[in-house]
C-alpha cells in the first residue's frame, strides 16, 4: 500500500511539473535551446535510445526563435529543430527530430 501511495504522489508531482514546463514563457534563443534539449532528450529516451553529445545553435527570424541541434546515439546522428514565437508558452513550440544525412 505504501508503494501505491508513493507512486501516486510521484505521478502527481510529475504531472504538475510537466504542466509547469508547458506554461513556461520562452523569450530568448538560449531558453528555447535548453527547452529543445530537454524535450528532444526525453523523446529519444522514450524511444529507447541513449542520446549524448548535444550540440546546438540558435537564432531569431523576425519574431520567431529557432534552434538547430544534434544528438548522437549508438546507431545514428539525429538533427533536432525547434521553433517558437518569442514570448509564447512552451506548449506552442515545435520539435522535429530526424536522422542526419
Residue, then its C-alpha position, 0 to 999 in steps of 0.5 A: x500500500x505504501x508503494x501505491x501511495x508513493x507512486x501516486x504522489x510521484x505521478x502527481x508531482x510529475x504531472x504538475x511539473x510537466x504542466x509547469x514546463x508547458x506554461x513556461x514563457x520562452x523569450x530568448x534563443x538560449x531558453x528555447x535551446x535548453x527547452x529543445x534539449x530537454x524535450x528532444x532528450x526525453x523523446x529519444x529516451x522514450x524511444x529507447x535510445x541513449x542520446x549524448x553529445x548535444x550540440x546546438x545553435x540558435x537564432x531569431x527570424x523576425x519574431x520567431x526563435x529557432x534552434x538547430x541541434x544534434x544528438x548522437x546515439x549508438x546507431x545514428x546522428x539525429x538533427x533536432x529543430x525547434x521553433x517558437x514565437x518569442x514570448x509564447x508558452x512552451x506548449x506552442x513550440x515545435x520539435x522535429x527530430x530526424x536522422x542526419x544525412 
